[in-house]
Amino acid sequence: MQTFVKVIELESFTKASRQLNLSQPTVSFHIKSLEEHFQTTLIDRTPKRFQITYTGDIVYQRAKQILGLLDKARTEVYEFHHQLRGEIRIGASYTVGEYVLPSLLKTFDDLYPDVELRVAIKNTEHINQEVQLHELDIGLVEGQVKQNDLSSHPFMEDEMVVVVPADHPLRHRKDGNFKELQDQTWICREHGSGTRDVMESLWDSYNIRPGKLITIGSNHGVIQGVKQGLGLSIISKTVAEHSDAKELIYPLPFIKSATRFFSYVIPSDEKEISKNVSVFIELVKERYPFNDKM
């Protein structure tokens, strides 16, 4: 399975054999053995073509989960014999990862210096997928969790605010109304981002019709775009305050303040939670006491 996953990710038998320090015939034998075991073609391969099949993708996804579980088992056995050692693989969406997680990491590292912290910062959708595949032990996200085999626990409330360029015409109209908000240029995060989900929900709730969308894949980029006058945006108040952009926040009387929750995401089966992750979760709860309202 390790060989198969590596071949798919590198899209090459030759590259996989080099990375795994195996001969190419051995790599081919491993793939053939898997195909015989599952009685299906996993890779459509010709001298000019390399493409994973539909059933190959199914086996690939399950293989990633199995390999993730094996890594988790090795970590848990190590932790059992060495107390709080080993590692935690933490995933965080951009807002949480850039503005909330660092202080948690510092506190945890001071308390448990022998635990290696590995952090991935991506959008909410990607973090949830990687927790589901056991590539991450825990995720800290701001969006919704749609996977049935994941458990989501809110730990912090976050306010979403409208940010407007300093010289935007909206700021200079005392009698601003809802119509003036139509057909504006909006700067937004990419699809899969929790921030993007909130923005689109607000547009739907208030029948806001964007004129043009400018998509930027980071909170910092969105803030800088607003500062440069590219357009309006809806973003976390935490981001605005930590980016020296508090002055860009502009309350609109016809839009109510929106709130969302930051949550930690773990596999639904508690048996899959390592001791290290359990201790990290306790730290999150201690730092951010929050009644589970969801």
C-alpha positions in Angstrom: 0.0 0.0 0.0 2.9 2.4 0.7 4.3 1.7 -2.7 0.9 2.2 -4.4 0.3 5.5 -2.6 3.8 6.7 -3.5 3.3 5.8 -7.2 0.0 7.6 -7.4 1.3 10.8 -5.7 4.4 10.9 -7.9 2.6 9.6 -11.0 5.6 7.6 -11.8 6.8 4.0 -11.1 10.4 5.2 -11.7 10.2 8.1 -9.2 8.5 5.9 -6.6 11.2 3.3 -6.9 13.9 5.9 -6.3 12.2 7.4 -3.2 11.4 4.0 -1.7 14.8 2.6 -2.5 13.2 -0.3 -4.4 13.8 -1.7 -7.8 11.3 -0.8 -10.5 10.3 -4.4 -11.0 9.6 -4.7 -7.3 7.3 -1.6 -7.5 5.5 -3.1 -10.5 5.1 -6.4 -8.6 3.6 -4.5 -5.6 1.0 -2.8 -7.8 0.2 -6.0 -9.7 -0.3 -7.8 -6.3 -2.8 -5.2 -5.2 -4.6 -5.4 -8.5 -4.8 -9.2 -8.2 -6.0 -8.9 -4.6 -8.8 -6.5 -5.4 -9.4 -8.0 -8.8 -9.5 -4.7 -10.6 -7.2 -2.4 -12.6 -5.9 0.4 -10.3 -3.8 2.4 -12.8 -4.4 2.8 -16.5 -0.9 2.9 -17.8 0.6 2.9 -21.2 4.0 4.4 -22.4 2.3 7.7 -22.9 -0.4 7.7 -20.2 -0.6 7.3 -16.5 -4.1 7.7 -14.9 -5.6 6.3 -11.8 -8.9 4.4 -12.3 -12.1 4.9 -10.4 -11.5 1.8 -8.3 -7.9 2.8 -8.0 -8.9 6.1 -6.4 -11.1 4.1 -3.9 -8.1 1.9 -2.9 -5.9 5.0 -2.8 -8.2 6.9 -0.3 -8.5 3.8 1.9 -4.8 3.1 1.7 -4.1 6.6 3.0 -6.5 6.0 5.9 -4.8 2.7 6.7 -1.3 4.1 6.6 -2.5 7.0 8.7 -3.8 4.6 11.3 -0.6 2.6 11.3 1.4 5.9 12.0 -1.1 6.7 14.7 -0.6 3.2 16.3 3.2 3.7 16.3 2.8 7.1 17.9 0.4 5.7 20.6 2.8 2.8 21.4 5.6 5.2 21.7 3.6 7.5 23.9 2.6 4.6 26.2 6.2 3.8 26.9 7.5 7.3 27.0 4.7 9.3 28.5 4.1 12.6 26.7 6.5 12.3 23.8 6.1 11.6 20.2 4.2 14.2 18.1 0.9 15.8 17.4 -0.1 16.6 13.9 -2.3 19.7 14.1 -4.2 21.2 11.2 -5.6 24.7 11.4 -7.6 26.9 9.0 -6.0 30.2 8.2 -7.7 32.5 10.7 -7.2 30.1 13.6 -3.8 29.1 12.5 -2.5 32.6 12.1 -4.1 34.3 15.1 -5.3 31.8 17.7 -3.1 28.7 17.5 0.4 30.3 18.1 -0.3 31.1 21.7 -1.7 27.6 22.3 1.4 26.1 20.8 3.7 28.2 23.1 1.8 27.1 26.2 1.7 23.4 25.2 5.4 23.5 24.2 6.4 25.0 27.6 4.5 22.2 29.4 5.5 19.3 27.2 8.8 20.1 25.5 9.4 16.5 24.4 6.3 16.4 22.1 7.1 17.4 18.5 4.5 19.8 17.1 3.7 19.5 13.4 1.3 22.1 12.1 -0.4 22.5 8.7 -2.3 25.6 7.8 -4.9 25.2 5.0 -8.5 26.1 4.5 -11.2 24.4 6.5 -12.2 21.9 3.8 -8.7 20.6 3.4 -8.1 20.3 7.2 -11.3 18.3 7.7 -10.4 16.0 4.9 -6.9 15.3 6.3 -8.3 14.6 9.8 -10.7 12.2 8.2 -7.8 10.5 6.4 -5.8 10.4 9.7 -3.1 12.5 8.1 -3.8 15.0 10.9 -4.6 14.1 14.6 -6.8 17.2 15.2 -8.0 20.2 13.3 -8.9 23.7 14.5 -11.3 25.3 12.0 -13.8 28.1 11.6 -16.1 26.5 9.1 -18.7 23.7 9.0 -17.8 20.0 9.4 -19.7 18.0 6.8 -18.0 14.6 7.3 -20.1 12.1 9.3 -17.1 10.4 10.8 -15.7 13.6 12.4 -16.8 15.2 15.6 -16.8 19.1 15.9 -16.5 20.9 19.2 -16.8 24.8 19.3 -14.3 26.5 21.7 -14.4 30.1 20.7 -16.9 32.7 19.2 -15.7 34.9 16.4 -17.4 38.1 15.1 -17.4 38.7 11.3 -17.2 42.4 10.2 -17.5 44.3 7.0 -14.2 46.1 6.0 -14.3 49.0 3.6 -11.4 51.0 2.0 -10.7 54.3 3.6 -11.6 56.3 0.5 -14.6 54.2 -0.6 -17.8 56.2 -1.5 -19.8 54.3 1.1 -18.0 56.0 3.9 -18.9 59.5 2.6 -22.6 59.0 2.3 -24.5 59.8 5.5 -27.7 58.5 4.0 -26.2 55.2 2.8 -28.8 52.6 2.0 -29.1 49.0 0.9 -29.1 49.8 -2.8 -25.7 51.3 -2.7 -24.3 48.0 -1.5 -25.3 46.3 -4.7 -22.9 45.6 -7.6 -19.8 46.4 -5.5 -16.5 44.7 -5.9 -15.9 42.2 -3.1 -12.6 40.6 -2.1 -13.1 37.1 -0.8 -11.3 34.0 0.3 -11.2 30.8 -1.9 -13.9 28.2 -1.9 -13.5 25.7 1.0 -12.6 28.6 3.4 -14.9 29.1 6.4 -14.6 32.8 5.9 -15.9 32.4 2.3 -18.9 30.3 3.6 -19.9 33.1 6.0 -19.6 35.8 3.3 -21.8 33.9 0.9 -24.3 33.2 3.6 -24.6 36.9 4.4 -25.0 37.7 0.7 -27.8 35.2 0.5 -29.4 36.4 3.7 -29.5 40.1 2.7 -29.9 39.6 -1.1 -26.6 41.3 -1.8 -25.6 41.1 -5.5 -21.8 41.3 -5.9 -20.7 43.1 -9.0 -17.2 41.6 -9.2 -15.3 39.1 -7.1 -11.6 39.1 -6.4 -10.4 35.9 -4.8 -7.3 35.9 -2.6 -6.1 32.8 -0.7 -5.0 34.4 2.6 -6.4 36.7 5.2 -3.4 39.0 5.0 -3.9 39.3 1.2 -7.6 40.2 1.7 -6.8 42.9 4.2 -4.1 44.3 2.0 -6.5 44.3 -0.9 -9.0 46.4 1.1 -6.3 48.7 2.2 -5.3 49.3 -1.4 -8.9 50.1 -2.3 -9.6 46.9 -4.4 -13.0 46.4 -2.8 -15.1 45.5 0.2 -14.8 42.3 2.3 -16.3 40.4 5.2 -13.6 39.0 7.5 -13.0 38.0 11.1 -12.7 40.9 13.5 -9.8 39.0 15.1 -8.0 39.2 11.7 -8.7 42.9 11.3 -7.5 43.8 14.8 -4.3 41.7 14.5 -3.6 43.2 11.1 -3.6 46.9 12.0 -6.8 47.2 10.1 -9.3 48.0 12.8 -10.0 51.4 11.1 -11.3 49.6 8.0 -14.2 48.1 10.0 -17.4 49.8 8.8 -20.7 49.0 10.5 -23.6 49.0 8.0 -26.9 49.7 9.7 -28.9 47.3 7.5 -26.6 44.3 8.1 -26.6 42.7 11.6 -23.3 41.6 13.1 -22.6 37.9 12.2 -20.9 35.5 14.5 -19.4 32.0 13.9 -17.5 29.5 16.0 -13.9 28.2 16.0 -14.0 24.5 16.6 -11.6 21.6 17.1 -12.3 18.6 14.9 -11.4 15.0 15.8 -12.4 11.6 14.6 -15.9 10.6 16.0 -14.4 7.4 17.5 -12.7 8.5 20.7 -10.5 5.3 20.6 -8.6 7.0 17.8 -7.6 10.0 20.0 -4.1 9.7 21.4 -3.0 10.8 24.8 -1.1 13.7 23.4 -4.2 14.9 21.5 -6.4 14.5 24.6 -4.0 16.7 26.7 -3.9 19.3 23.9 -7.7 19.4 23.8 -7.8 19.9 27.6 -5.5 22.9 27.1 -7.8 24.3 24.5 -10.8 24.0 26.8 -8.8 25.5 29.7 -7.7 28.5 27.6 -11.1 29.1 26.0 -13.9 28.0 28.3 -16.9 27.7 26.1 -20.3 26.1 26.6 -21.0 23.7 23.8 -24.1 25.3 22.1 -24.1 23.3 19.0 
